[in-house]
Amino acid sequence: MEEEVEKAVFAYLRKKGFRLTEIALQEEQTRLSSDASSLSRSESDAAKYYDGYGKLRSWAYNSLDSYRHELLRVLYPVFIHCFMDLVAQGHMQEARTFFQTFREDHEMMHLRDLQTLEGILSPSHLEEMELARLWRQNKVKIRLCQYSYELLVQYLHKTQSLAMLGVINEHINFEVYPGQPASMSDDSEAVSLIGTSQDLAREINQKELHWGLLEDSVEERMEKTLSESDKTEVDGNKEADTEDNNKKKTDGNKHSTAVNNKKKKDKVVGATGKTIRSESSMVSVPPRVKPELTLPQFPPEVEQSILEDLRNRVQLNSLALPSVSFYTFLNTHNGLNCSTISHDGSLVAGGFSDSSVKIWDMAKIGQPGRASNPQGENGSMQGMHSLASDEAKRPYSLLQGHSGPVYSVSFSPFADFLLSSSSDNTIRLWSTRLNANLVSYKGHNFPVWDAQFSPMGHYFATASHDRTARLWSVERIQPLRVMAGHLSDVDCVQWHPNCNYIATGSSDKTVRLWDVQTGNCARLFIGHRSMVLSLAISPDGRFMASGDEDGTIMLWDLSTGRSVSPIIGHSSCVWTLAFSCEGTLLASGSADCMVKLWDITSSMKALKTDDSKSGPASRLRLLKALPTKSTPVYTLRFSRRNLLFAAGALSAGS
């Protein structure tokens, strides 16, 4: 019927002499028929991606158990490129359907990337979005064993899925290795983008790193003094035992039963002591290195205090866990941004949203205010006395000077000074004896998220929204070094025990270790899947722990750049980490209102004795979980005597 109408129309146009109109109508018909055919063809192309990926997914999930985890590695890169190809071809509706249908498979491992890619709403976004450009411009390298690779090739040839073949050939390179498939714990390192940070990390991590402790350090000298005094004490005990034995021989056998029982007890005690010493000293003696910074000398009274702490230090291991002292901030949940505790637990400081810093002296908590409110001779004197009385009645010292929220506070090694950093782009140095501001340091261009004193004092490091970390001296108002390289905010900073390196964690999901002498990156650690919020370095200087926003904790070997398999340590942000004094335990605190103690002895042994293997060592073992009911844990610190201090703000409504 339509053909007859068209013929009648063309006959009428020719009869009337409308030649140009006839030509225009013919061209329009040709264009419409072409569009219809291309539309049907494009719908068919979009369906090929959906069907091809769906069949590849079903095949991978139904493959042999021993090879399944390797074959599943292929799915995520193929999923991403199928989605972006559909977007690039203009099939937006089909792309959205494809993305929503299959995204659930990858949410556990790649949730944040999926949330970012979900924002692609047009082909132009592929060029504007950094993550999309990264995927489009770089190939993915996937490690498969020989048999897994052969299974995949056979499947692709058998199904003749051109869409999947095109995606895999264009965007994926396979690294095939002989033998059996690697363990599932290697999956985080088995898929990487070529030419990106993974390759950069391999290059950087080949540099030599002097991770040992300082030569002639204070603690080393103190430990020598202790060992000598212990030796003298043991020799004295031996002489006393000899005299006692001679006396017992003359007394006869009337107390033989009691003596035998005592000997048995002594044997048990001795065996237990050996076990504790052997486990706590499992970390081999670290090498000694020279300082790259001019470090201050501790006064004699400070060294005497350290010696006293070492004498009274409790040896911790998986059987002897630390005592925990938890400080809770009340009625401050919405105002407290950060907290810190002095090395001996005597002082606790908090940084608040109202730009103030407060310091509590634990020795004065609970004591009534000693100041009276005397009557002055005139009104002004009475007002001054009233103000002094109010200050004396406060259970804390109030420090004011910042003009924005305070995001970090840090005590010097002996709590005579306090650092604070703020959104006003400054760092302030306070005297805890005078309760006064001494210096305001300016250098960062954006909010300063973290500031930490070095283990020896005098120097401190800062981390900022301007993507840099900076090294400072308390004597200079300008930074000594600027460490740039992170691609996003530097969220946390931590000193190496030998003061020659500074570690930084960033929102770009990486951890970097910087040389303080050159300001260059000495190590780059990749493995986290969300922003890194906390860092801790073991007392011997070889191992580093990092915690992220998703609750994952990773342990790194600084000497090689290798990592222990990540664990989901908490159900929310890991805000703080701390190693025990001998380095056998790791404590973690989180927004999930838990303090957890981890045994890292086995992980350290595996990393030291298994250097020939390329895969990561065993996972951390949870020793104990300590719930705080409804108090998120802001900070953790082991004292020199191995008492664990913790602090947090009680949640609102609790």
C-alpha positions as CSV (number, residue, x, y, z in Angstrom):
1,M,0.0,0.0,0.0
2,E,2.8,2.4,0.9
3,E,4.7,1.7,-2.4
4,E,1.5,2.6,-4.4
5,V,1.2,5.9,-2.5
6,E,4.9,6.6,-3.2
7,K,4.5,5.9,-6.9
8,A,1.4,8.2,-7.1
9,V,3.3,11.0,-5.3
10,F,6.3,10.7,-7.7
11,A,4.0,10.6,-10.7
12,Y,2.2,13.7,-9.6
13,L,5.5,15.6,-9.0
14,R,6.8,14.7,-12.5
15,K,3.5,15.6,-14.1
16,K,3.6,19.1,-12.5
17,G,7.3,19.6,-13.2
18,F,8.5,19.7,-9.6
19,R,11.8,18.2,-10.4
20,L,13.8,19.5,-7.3
21,T,11.1,18.4,-4.9
22,E,11.2,14.9,-6.4
23,I,15.0,14.7,-5.9
24,A,14.7,15.9,-2.3
25,L,12.0,13.3,-1.5
26,Q,14.2,10.5,-3.0
27,E,17.2,11.6,-0.9
28,E,15.1,11.7,2.3
29,Q,13.8,8.2,1.6
30,T,17.3,6.9,1.1
31,R,18.5,8.5,4.4
32,L,15.6,7.1,6.4
33,S,16.2,3.5,5.1
34,S,20.0,3.9,5.9
35,D,19.2,5.1,9.4
36,A,16.9,2.2,10.0
37,S,19.4,-0.4,8.9
38,S,22.3,1.2,11.0
39,L,19.9,1.4,14.0
40,S,19.2,-2.3,13.8
41,R,22.9,-3.0,13.3
42,S,23.9,-0.9,16.4
43,E,21.3,-2.6,18.5
44,S,22.8,-5.9,17.4
45,D,26.3,-4.7,18.3
46,A,25.2,-3.6,21.8
47,A,23.6,-7.0,22.4
48,K,26.9,-8.7,21.4
49,Y,28.6,-7.1,24.4
50,Y,25.8,-8.1,26.8
51,D,25.6,-11.6,25.6
52,G,29.3,-12.1,25.1
53,Y,30.2,-10.9,28.7
54,G,27.3,-12.9,30.2
55,K,28.5,-16.1,28.6
56,L,32.2,-15.4,29.6
57,R,31.1,-14.8,33.1
58,S,29.0,-18.0,33.3
59,W,31.9,-20.0,31.9
60,A,34.5,-18.5,34.4
61,Y,32.2,-19.2,37.4
62,N,31.6,-22.8,36.3
63,S,35.2,-23.6,35.5
64,L,37.3,-26.0,37.6
65,D,37.8,-25.0,41.2
66,S,41.6,-24.9,41.2
67,Y,41.6,-22.5,38.2
68,R,38.4,-20.5,38.8
69,H,40.0,-17.7,40.9
70,E,42.6,-17.1,38.1
71,L,40.0,-17.1,35.3
72,L,37.8,-14.7,37.3
73,R,40.6,-12.1,37.2
74,V,39.7,-11.6,33.5
75,L,36.1,-10.5,34.2
76,Y,36.7,-7.1,35.8
77,P,38.9,-5.6,33.1
78,V,36.5,-7.0,30.4
79,F,33.5,-5.6,32.3
80,I,35.0,-2.1,32.4
81,H,36.0,-2.0,28.8
82,C,32.7,-3.4,27.6
83,F,30.9,-0.6,29.5
84,M,33.2,2.1,28.2
85,D,33.0,0.8,24.6
86,L,29.2,1.0,24.7
87,V,29.4,4.5,26.0
88,A,31.9,5.5,23.3
89,Q,29.6,4.1,20.7
90,G,26.7,6.2,22.0
91,H,24.6,3.3,23.4
92,M,24.0,5.1,26.7
93,Q,20.9,3.2,27.7
94,E,22.4,-0.2,26.9
95,A,25.6,0.8,28.7
96,R,23.6,1.7,31.9
97,T,21.7,-1.6,31.7
98,F,25.0,-3.6,31.2
99,F,26.7,-1.7,34.2
100,Q,23.8,-2.2,36.6
101,T,23.3,-5.9,35.6
102,F,26.9,-7.0,36.3
103,R,28.3,-4.5,38.8
104,E,27.4,-6.6,41.8
105,D,30.1,-9.2,40.9
106,H,32.8,-6.6,41.5
107,E,31.5,-4.4,44.3
108,M,33.5,-6.2,47.1
109,M,36.9,-5.5,45.5
110,H,36.3,-2.4,43.4
111,L,33.4,-0.5,45.0
112,R,35.0,3.0,44.9
113,D,36.1,2.7,41.3
114,L,32.6,1.6,40.3
115,Q,31.0,4.5,42.1
116,T,33.3,6.8,40.1
117,L,32.6,5.2,36.8
118,E,28.9,5.2,37.4
119,G,29.1,9.0,36.8
120,I,29.9,8.5,33.1
121,L,26.8,9.8,31.4
122,S,28.1,10.7,27.9
123,P,31.1,9.8,25.6
124,S,32.7,13.1,26.5
125,H,33.0,12.0,30.1
126,L,35.4,9.2,29.0
127,E,37.9,12.0,28.2
128,E,37.2,14.2,31.1
129,M,37.3,11.6,33.9
130,E,40.9,10.7,35.0
131,L,40.0,7.1,36.0
132,A,38.3,6.4,32.6
133,R,41.3,7.9,30.7
134,L,43.6,5.7,32.7
135,W,41.7,2.6,31.7
136,R,41.4,3.7,28.0
137,Q,45.0,4.7,27.6
138,N,46.7,1.7,29.3
139,K,46.6,-2.0,28.9
140,V,45.9,-4.4,31.8
141,K,48.4,-7.1,32.7
142,I,47.0,-10.3,34.1
143,R,49.0,-13.2,35.5
144,L,47.7,-16.6,34.7
145,C,49.3,-20.1,34.9
146,Q,49.8,-21.9,31.6
147,Y,46.8,-24.1,31.9
148,S,44.4,-21.3,32.8
149,Y,45.6,-19.3,29.8
150,E,45.0,-22.3,27.5
151,L,41.5,-22.8,28.9
152,L,40.6,-19.2,28.2
153,V,42.0,-19.4,24.6
154,Q,40.1,-22.5,23.9
155,Y,36.9,-21.0,25.1
156,L,37.3,-17.8,23.0
157,H,38.0,-19.9,19.8
158,K,35.1,-22.2,20.5
159,T,32.5,-19.5,21.1
160,Q,33.8,-17.1,18.4
161,S,32.6,-14.1,20.5
162,L,34.0,-11.3,18.4
163,A,33.1,-8.6,21.0
164,M,35.0,-10.4,23.8
165,L,38.0,-11.2,21.5
166,G,38.2,-7.6,20.5
167,V,38.2,-6.3,24.0
168,I,40.7,-8.8,25.3
169,N,43.1,-8.4,22.3
170,E,43.0,-4.6,22.5
171,H,43.1,-4.0,26.2
172,I,44.7,-7.0,28.0
173,N,48.2,-8.5,28.1
174,F,48.7,-11.9,29.7
175,E,51.8,-12.8,31.8
176,V,51.8,-16.6,31.6
177,Y,53.9,-18.6,34.1
178,P,54.5,-22.4,34.2
179,G,53.2,-24.7,36.9
180,Q,50.2,-24.7,39.2
181,P,48.0,-21.6,39.7
182,A,49.0,-19.2,42.5
183,S,47.0,-18.9,45.7
184,M,44.0,-16.7,45.9
185,S,45.8,-14.3,48.2
186,D,47.9,-13.2,45.2
187,D,44.9,-11.8,43.4
188,S,45.5,-8.2,44.5
189,E,48.9,-8.2,42.8
190,A,47.9,-10.3,39.7
191,V,46.0,-7.6,37.9
192,S,47.7,-4.3,37.2
193,L,47.6,-1.4,34.6
194,I,50.8,-1.3,32.5
195,G,52.7,1.9,32.5
196,T,51.1,3.2,35.7
197,S,52.0,3.3,39.3
198,Q,52.6,-0.4,39.5
199,D,55.6,-0.1,37.2
200,L,56.7,3.1,39.0
201,A,56.6,1.2,42.3
202,R,58.8,-1.6,41.0
203,E,61.3,0.9,39.8
204,I,61.3,2.9,43.0
205,N,61.4,-0.1,45.3
206,Q,64.6,-1.3,43.8
207,K,66.5,1.5,45.6
208,E,68.7,0.7,48.5
209,L,67.0,1.5,51.9
210,H,68.9,1.9,55.2
211,W,66.1,0.8,57.5
212,G,68.1,0.0,60.6
213,L,68.3,1.9,63.9
214,L,70.6,4.8,64.8
215,E,74.1,4.2,65.9
216,D,74.7,4.7,69.6
217,S,71.0,5.5,70.2
218,V,69.8,6.3,73.7
219,E,67.8,3.1,74.1
220,E,70.8,1.0,72.8
221,R,73.0,2.5,75.5
222,M,70.3,2.1,78.1
223,E,69.8,-1.6,77.2
224,K,73.6,-2.2,77.4
225,T,73.5,-0.7,80.9
226,L,70.6,-2.9,81.9
227,S,72.2,-6.0,80.5
228,E,75.4,-5.3,82.5
229,S,73.4,-4.7,85.7
230,D,71.4,-7.9,85.1
231,K,74.7,-9.8,84.6
232,T,76.0,-8.4,87.9
233,E,72.8,-9.4,89.6
234,V,72.9,-12.9,88.2
235,D,76.5,-13.4,89.4
236,G,75.5,-12.3,92.8
237,N,72.6,-14.7,92.9
238,K,74.9,-17.6,91.9
239,E,77.2,-16.9,94.8
240,A,74.2,-16.7,97.2
241,D,72.8,-20.0,95.8
242,T,76.1,-21.7,96.4
243,E,76.1,-20.6,100.0
244,D,72.5,-21.8,100.5
245,N,73.3,-25.2,99.0
246,N,76.2,-25.7,101.3
247,K,74.0,-24.9,104.2
248,K,71.3,-27.2,103.1
249,K,73.7,-30.2,102.9
250,T,74.5,-29.8,106.6
251,D,70.8,-29.5,107.5
252,G,70.1,-33.1,106.3
253,N,67.1,-34.2,104.3
254,K,64.2,-33.1,106.5
255,H,63.3,-30.3,104.1
256,S,63.9,-32.3,100.9
257,T,60.3,-32.4,99.8
258,A,59.8,-28.6,100.1
259,V,63.1,-28.0,98.3
260,N,62.1,-30.3,95.4
261,N,58.8,-28.5,95.0
262,K,60.5,-25.2,95.0
263,K,62.9,-26.4,92.3
264,K,60.0,-27.6,90.1
265,K,58.4,-24.1,90.4
266,D,61.7,-22.4,89.5
267,K,61.9,-24.6,86.4
268,V,58.4,-23.7,85.3
269,V,59.1,-20.0,85.9
270,G,62.4,-20.3,84.0
271,A,60.8,-22.0,81.1
272,T,58.1,-19.4,80.8
273,G,60.6,-16.6,81.0
274,K,62.6,-18.2,78.2
275,T,59.5,-18.6,76.0
276,I,58.6,-14.9,76.5
277,R,62.1,-13.8,75.8
278,S,62.5,-16.0,72.7
279,E,59.2,-14.8,71.2
280,S,59.6,-11.2,72.1
281,S,63.2,-11.2,70.7
282,M,62.2,-12.9,67.4
283,V,63.1,-9.8,65.5
284,S,66.8,-10.1,64.6
285,V,69.1,-7.4,65.6
286,P,68.6,-4.6,63.1
287,P,71.6,-3.0,61.4
288,R,72.9,0.4,62.7
289,V,72.8,3.5,60.5
290,K,74.1,7.0,60.8
291,P,71.6,9.9,61.1
292,E,71.1,12.2,58.1
293,L,69.8,15.0,60.3
294,T,71.6,16.8,63.1
295,L,69.7,15.3,66.1
296,P,69.5,16.8,69.6
297,Q,71.0,15.2,72.6
298,F,68.8,14.2,75.5
299,P,69.7,15.7,78.9
300,P,70.9,13.3,81.7
301,E,67.6,13.4,83.6
302,V,65.7,12.3,80.5
303,E,68.1,9.4,79.9
304,Q,67.6,8.4,83.5
305,S,63.8,8.4,82.9
306,I,64.2,6.2,79.8
307,L,66.4,3.8,81.8
308,E,63.8,3.5,84.5
309,D,61.1,2.8,81.9
310,L,63.2,0.1,80.3
311,R,63.8,-1.6,83.6
312,N,60.1,-1.7,84.2
313,R,59.0,-2.7,80.7
314,V,56.6,-5.6,80.4
315,Q,57.4,-8.2,77.8
316,L,54.4,-8.8,75.5
317,N,53.6,-11.7,73.2
318,S,50.6,-13.6,72.0
319,L,50.2,-15.1,75.5
320,A,51.0,-11.9,77.5
321,L,48.7,-9.1,76.2
322,P,49.0,-5.5,77.3
323,S,46.9,-3.7,79.8
324,V,44.8,-1.0,78.2
325,S,44.0,2.4,79.6
326,F,41.2,4.1,77.7
327,Y,40.5,7.8,77.9
328,T,36.9,8.8,76.9
329,F,36.0,12.4,75.9
330,L,32.4,13.1,77.0
331,N,30.0,15.5,75.3
332,T,32.5,16.2,72.5
333,H,31.5,13.7,69.8
334,N,30.7,16.4,67.2
335,G,33.4,18.8,68.2
336,L,36.5,16.6,68.8
337,N,38.5,16.1,65.6
338,C,41.7,14.5,66.9
339,S,43.5,13.5,70.1
340,T,46.9,12.4,71.2
341,I,48.5,11.0,74.4
342,S,52.0,11.7,75.8
343,H,54.5,8.8,76.0
344,D,53.8,8.2,79.7
345,G,50.1,8.7,79.5
346,S,50.2,11.7,81.9
347,L,48.8,14.2,79.4
348,V,46.0,13.9,76.8
349,A,45.3,16.6,74.2
350,G,42.4,17.2,71.8
351,G,41.9,19.3,68.8
352,F,38.4,20.7,68.3
353,S,36.2,22.1,65.5
354,D,35.9,25.5,67.3
355,S,39.7,26.0,66.5
356,S,40.7,25.3,70.1
357,V,43.2,22.9,71.6
358,K,42.7,21.4,75.1
359,I,45.2,19.6,77.3
360,W,44.2,17.4,80.3
361,D,46.7,16.5,83.0
362,M,45.7,13.0,84.3
363,A,47.2,13.7,87.7
364,K,44.7,16.5,88.3
365,I,41.6,14.8,86.9
366,G,38.9,14.7,89.7
367,Q,40.7,17.1,92.0
368,P,38.6,20.1,93.1
369,G,39.6,23.6,92.0
370,R,42.1,25.0,94.5
371,A,41.6,28.7,93.6
372,S,39.2,30.8,95.6
373,N,37.2,33.8,94.6
374,P,38.5,36.5,96.9
375,Q,36.8,39.9,97.2
376,G,38.9,42.6,95.7
377,E,39.1,46.2,96.8
378,N,37.4,47.3,93.6
379,G,35.3,45.9,90.8
380,S,38.2,45.5,88.3
381,M,40.3,43.5,90.7
382,Q,37.3,41.3,91.6
383,G,36.7,40.6,87.8
384,M,40.4,39.5,87.4
385,H,40.2,37.2,90.4
386,S,36.9,35.8,89.1
387,L,38.6,35.0,85.7
388,A,41.6,33.4,87.3
389,S,39.2,31.3,89.5
390,D,37.3,30.1,86.4
391,E,40.5,29.1,84.7
392,A,41.7,27.2,87.8
393,K,38.5,25.3,88.1
394,R,38.7,24.0,84.5
395,P,40.0,20.4,84.4
396,Y,42.0,21.3,81.3
397,S,44.3,23.9,79.8
398,L,42.7,25.8,76.9
399,L,45.0,26.9,74.0
400,Q,43.6,29.3,71.5
401,G,45.2,30.7,68.4
402,H,44.0,28.8,65.3
403,S,41.3,30.3,63.1
404,G,39.9,27.1,61.8
405,P,39.2,23.5,62.9
406,V,42.2,21.6,64.4
407,Y,42.8,18.3,62.6
408,S,45.9,16.9,64.4
409,V,47.8,17.3,67.7
410,S,51.2,15.7,68.6
411,F,53.3,15.7,71.8
412,S,57.1,16.0,71.7
413,P,58.9,12.9,73.0
414,F,58.8,14.2,76.6
415,A,55.6,16.2,76.3
416,D,57.2,19.6,76.9
417,F,55.8,20.8,73.6
418,L,52.7,20.2,71.5
419,L,52.1,20.6,67.8
420,S,48.7,21.3,66.3
421,S,47.6,21.7,62.6
422,S,44.5,23.3,61.3
423,S,42.3,24.1,58.3
424,D,43.8,27.6,58.5
425,N,46.9,26.2,56.7
426,T,49.2,26.7,59.7
427,I,51.0,24.5,62.3
428,R,51.4,25.9,65.8
429,L,54.0,25.0,68.5
430,W,52.7,25.2,72.1
431,S,54.5,25.0,75.4
432,T,52.7,22.7,77.7
433,R,54.5,24.3,80.7
434,L,53.5,27.8,79.8
435,N,50.3,26.9,78.1
436,A,51.2,29.4,75.4
437,N,51.8,29.5,71.7
438,L,55.4,29.8,70.7
439,V,55.5,29.7,66.9
440,S,53.1,29.6,64.0
441,Y,54.5,27.8,60.9
442,K,53.2,28.8,57.5
443,G,54.1,27.0,54.2
444,H,51.2,24.8,53.1
445,N,48.6,26.4,50.8
446,F,45.6,24.3,52.0
447,P,44.4,22.6,55.3
448,V,47.1,20.6,57.1
449,W,45.6,17.2,58.0
450,D,48.4,15.8,60.1
451,A,51.6,16.9,62.0
452,Q,53.9,14.5,63.9
453,F,57.1,15.1,66.0
454,S,60.1,13.0,65.2
455,P,61.1,10.3,67.7
456,M,64.0,12.6,68.9
457,G,62.0,15.8,68.9
458,H,63.2,19.1,67.3
459,Y,62.0,18.1,63.8
460,F,58.4,17.5,62.7
461,A,56.6,16.4,59.5
462,T,53.2,17.6,58.1
463,A,50.7,16.3,55.6
464,S,48.3,18.5,53.7
465,H,45.4,18.9,51.2
466,D,47.9,20.5,48.8
467,R,49.2,16.9,48.1
468,T,52.6,17.5,49.8
469,A,54.3,16.5,53.0
470,R,56.9,18.8,54.5
471,L,59.8,18.5,56.9
472,W,60.3,21.2,59.5
473,S,62.6,22.2,62.3
474,V,61.1,23.9,65.4
475,E,63.8,26.6,65.0
476,R,62.8,27.7,61.4
477,I,59.5,29.0,60.3
478,Q,60.0,27.7,56.7
479,P,60.0,24.0,55.8
480,L,63.4,22.2,55.2
481,R,62.0,19.8,52.6
482,V,58.9,19.6,50.4
483,M,58.0,16.0,49.4
484,A,55.7,16.0,46.4
485,G,54.5,13.0,44.4
486,H,51.1,12.0,45.7
487,L,48.2,12.5,43.4
488,S,45.7,13.5,46.1
489,D,45.5,14.7,49.7
490,V,48.3,13.5,52.0
491,D,46.2,12.4,54.9
492,C,48.7,11.0,57.5
493,V,52.4,11.1,58.2
494,Q,54.7,8.9,60.4
495,W,58.4,9.0,61.2
496,H,60.8,6.1,60.8
497,P,62.5,5.3,64.2
498,N,65.9,6.3,62.8
499,C,64.6,9.7,61.7
500,N,66.1,9.2,58.2
501,Y,62.7,8.5,56.5
502,I,59.1,9.8,56.7
503,A,56.1,7.7,55.6
504,T,52.9,9.3,54.2
505,G,49.5,7.9,53.4
506,S,47.2,9.5,50.8
507,S,43.8,9.6,49.4
508,D,45.3,8.3,46.1
509,K,45.4,4.9,48.0
510,T,49.2,4.7,48.1
511,V,51.8,4.9,50.9
512,R,55.2,6.5,50.2
513,L,58.4,6.5,52.1
514,W,60.6,9.6,51.7
515,D,64.3,10.2,52.3
516,V,64.6,13.3,54.6
517,Q,68.0,14.2,53.2
518,T,67.0,14.4,49.5
519,G,63.3,14.7,49.7
520,N,63.0,11.9,47.1
521,C,60.6,8.9,47.3
522,A,62.4,5.8,48.5
523,R,59.5,3.4,48.5
524,L,56.0,3.3,46.9
525,F,53.5,0.8,48.3
526,I,50.3,0.0,46.3
527,G,47.5,-2.3,47.5
528,H,44.9,-0.3,49.4
529,R,41.5,0.2,47.7
530,S,40.6,3.4,49.6
531,M,42.3,6.4,51.2
532,V,45.0,5.6,53.7
533,L,44.3,7.1,57.1
534,S,46.8,5.7,59.6
535,L,50.4,4.5,59.7
536,A,52.8,2.9,62.2
537,I,56.4,1.7,61.9
538,S,57.8,-1.2,63.9
539,P,60.4,-0.3,66.6
540,D,63.2,-2.0,64.6
541,G,62.4,0.1,61.6
542,R,61.8,-2.8,59.1
543,F,58.0,-3.1,59.0
544,M,55.2,-0.7,58.5
545,A,51.5,-1.1,59.0
546,S,48.8,1.0,57.2
547,G,45.1,1.3,57.7
548,D,42.5,2.7,55.3
549,E,38.9,4.0,55.1
550,D,37.4,0.6,54.3
551,G,38.8,-1.0,57.5
552,T,41.7,-2.8,55.7
553,I,45.1,-3.2,57.4
554,M,48.3,-4.0,55.5
555,L,51.7,-4.9,56.7
556,W,54.7,-3.9,54.6
557,D,58.4,-5.0,54.5
558,L,60.3,-1.7,54.0
559,S,63.5,-3.4,52.9
560,T,61.8,-5.1,49.9
561,G,58.6,-3.3,49.4
562,R,56.6,-6.5,49.7
563,S,53.3,-6.7,51.6
564,V,51.4,-9.2,53.7
565,S,48.0,-10.0,52.3
566,P,45.5,-7.3,53.3
567,I,43.0,-8.2,55.9
568,I,39.6,-6.6,56.6
569,G,40.6,-5.7,60.2
570,H,37.6,-3.5,61.0
571,S,34.2,-2.7,59.6
572,S,34.9,1.0,59.4
573,C,37.8,3.5,59.1
574,V,41.1,2.5,60.7
575,W,42.0,5.8,62.4
576,T,45.1,4.7,64.4
577,L,47.7,2.0,64.6
578,A,50.5,1.3,67.1
579,F,53.3,-1.3,67.5
580,S,54.3,-2.6,70.9
581,C,57.8,-1.7,72.1
582,E,59.4,-5.1,71.0
583,G,57.4,-5.1,67.8
584,T,55.5,-8.4,68.4
585,L,52.0,-6.9,68.6
586,L,50.1,-4.4,66.6
587,A,47.1,-2.5,68.0
588,S,44.5,-1.0,65.7
589,G,41.7,1.5,66.6
590,S,38.7,2.2,64.4
591,A,35.4,4.1,64.0
592,D,33.7,0.8,64.6
593,C,34.4,1.4,68.3
594,M,36.9,-1.5,68.6
595,V,40.5,-1.8,69.7
596,K,42.1,-5.0,68.2
597,L,45.4,-6.7,69.0
598,W,47.2,-8.5,66.2
599,D,50.0,-11.1,66.3
600,I,52.6,-10.1,63.7
601,T,55.3,-12.5,64.9
602,S,54.3,-15.2,62.3
603,S,54.1,-12.6,59.5
604,M,57.5,-11.2,60.3
605,K,59.0,-14.6,60.4
606,A,57.5,-15.5,57.0
607,L,58.8,-12.4,55.4
608,K,62.3,-13.0,56.7
609,T,62.6,-16.7,56.0
610,D,60.6,-16.7,52.7
611,D,62.5,-14.1,50.8
612,S,62.9,-16.4,47.8
613,K,59.1,-16.3,47.1
614,S,57.4,-13.5,45.3
615,G,54.0,-13.9,46.9
616,P,52.9,-12.3,50.1
617,A,53.3,-13.9,53.5
618,S,50.6,-15.2,55.8
619,R,47.9,-13.0,57.2
620,L,47.9,-11.2,60.5
621,R,46.3,-13.2,63.4
622,L,43.8,-11.6,65.6
623,L,44.6,-12.1,69.3
624,K,41.9,-10.1,70.9
625,A,39.1,-7.6,70.1
626,L,38.2,-5.0,72.8
627,P,34.9,-3.3,72.2
628,T,34.3,0.2,73.6
629,K,30.5,0.0,73.3
630,S,30.0,3.3,71.5
631,T,33.3,5.2,71.6
632,P,35.2,5.5,68.2
633,V,38.9,5.1,68.8
634,Y,40.9,8.2,67.7
635,T,44.4,7.4,68.9
636,L,46.5,4.6,70.3
637,R,50.0,4.7,71.9
638,F,52.2,2.1,73.7
639,S,54.2,3.6,76.6
640,R,57.9,2.8,77.0
641,R,56.7,0.3,79.6
642,N,54.3,-1.4,77.1
643,L,51.1,-0.1,78.6
644,L,48.6,0.6,75.8
645,F,46.9,4.0,76.0
646,A,43.8,4.8,73.9
647,A,41.4,7.7,73.5
648,G,38.1,8.5,71.8
649,A,34.9,10.6,72.0
650,L,31.7,9.0,73.2
651,S,29.1,8.9,70.4
652,A,26.2,11.2,70.7
653,G,23.1,9.7,72.3
654,S,25.1,7.1,74.2
